[in-house]
């Protein structure tokens, strides 16, 4: 599915729509995000977290690598993998345990190589203008049905 958003509120709203689907799944979901700096990845996560962990304050976990939000039915783990230089660093903070323990959303997923779950939902955000974004979501047929 590909959608063009024209504002941060529309980007956040798409995150909300995806979260509503994820919330209803029995098993935890891994969302792999791709996009340049300033593309709107954290805005998208803010929408997602508003459903999966209502009331959590979302900010990019650049310096901590992972933020944990625990106000929903399952924990939500928000990764910023920008500073990961090698996949061996993922073992150092228990990446696989996080993935098994709750819903995950990872910014800069290109840094995780073979650690990317086969059933991951892929979100690519491309900056088209000041506010306009092209967002492509794959691995979530329910979102296409909802469109």
Helices and strands as residue ranges (DSSP letters): E 2-5, H 8-23, E 30-34, H 41-52, E 66-69, E 76-80, H 88-92, H 95-101, E 103-107, G 109-111, G 113-115, E 121-127, E 133-138, H 141-146
